[in-house]
Structures are given as C-alpha cells and as structure tokens.
C-alpha cells in the first residue's frame, strides 16, 4: 500500500517512454490521469480503505472515525505549509533571484563551487529545493558555456547537493517534519537544518573529489 502511489506514477513514466510522443495512443489520457500524483494518492487511499480496513473487519463507521482523527493534525500541517508557500512566492516575486545573480556570478571561484553557493543560497532564501535547482541551473548556464571542459553531469550533481541544504522556515518540508513529529523549533535547527546542510557540504566535497578523476 505504501508503494502503490509510487508504482502508479512510475508506470505512467514507463508508458510515456515507450510510446510515440508525436502520435500518442488514445489510452494515454487515462494513463496521465491515473499517474498524476494527486490522483495516484487518492486511488491508493481508496484501495487502503478496502485492503487495510474492510478486509481486516473494520466497518465504515470505524473507518470514518479513523479518517476524522487524522484530519486535525493534517489541517495544522497544511495551514503551515500554505503559509510557507505564500512566503516563498512573495520572496520569489520580489526579485531576489535577480539580485543573487548579480552578486554571486561576480565571485571568482570554481564553477562547481559557484553553482553550489547559488543553489544553497536560493534554497535558504526561497525554501523550495525544486525552485532552487531550476533557478540555479538557469543562472549557472552562462558560466557552464564558458567552461566547455566541465562535465555538465558534475554541475547537475553539485546543484542538487546545494539545493538540499539549509532547510529552514521558508521550506514547507521543514514545517511538515516539525508539525508531524512535534519537534521543537530549536531542535529542528539543530537536527534537520544542520543535517541537510551537512549533506549538502558532503555532496559538494564528493563532487569536487569526483572531478579529479574525470
């Protein structure tokens, strides 16, 4: 049951890779619908009602109470995530990316280190790892073009490493972990923020080490 939504989304990707994208078959409409993350999760939840609920002898009233008991903590988590997302969008729309581009691209350092600095700075400022990676890739592209000897795969790795670090209050995942596990704010900084930053630094070090052999 835990793997079902993942399997549905992977199945969609596999089907997409095996068809002619210029002339997709008619069933792709249903594949895209079922493989959409929200729909895959919904299908898995419905299946869980029967596999983990009805099949184990629970009636619909009991299953309804189980669902209701899960709504209270979920509501607080969704509220905090929504607020973090709103803050993220405000910071993004304020033009912080343009300022970071002007400041960071002027640094005279290795392109890999520069990409990592941009990615982790954007991650810290914006919260979203996806936004940090995509923005860092766009900002570092001119630098990559000026260094054709640099392997693009290393650049992709180091951007990904930077984008996982420095998770703090602007990151919705930070609040999800805090609220779902009930961890105090000080402990979150000492464990989650520090842990993601250590992982990012190790990723940078591993990439620089790998560059020596390529």
Buried (B, 14 or more C-beta within 10 A) or exposed (E): EEEBBEEBBEBBEEBBEEBEEEEBEEEBEEBBEBBBEEBBBEBBEEBBBEEEBEEEEBEEEEBEEEEEEEEEEEEEBBEBBEEBBEBBEEBBEEEBBEEBBEEBEEEEEBBBBBBBBBBBBBBBBBBBBEBBBBBBBEBBEEBBEEEEEBBEEBBBBBBBBBBBBBBBBBBBBBBBBBBEEEBEEEEBBEEBBBEBBEBBBEBBEEBBEBBEEE
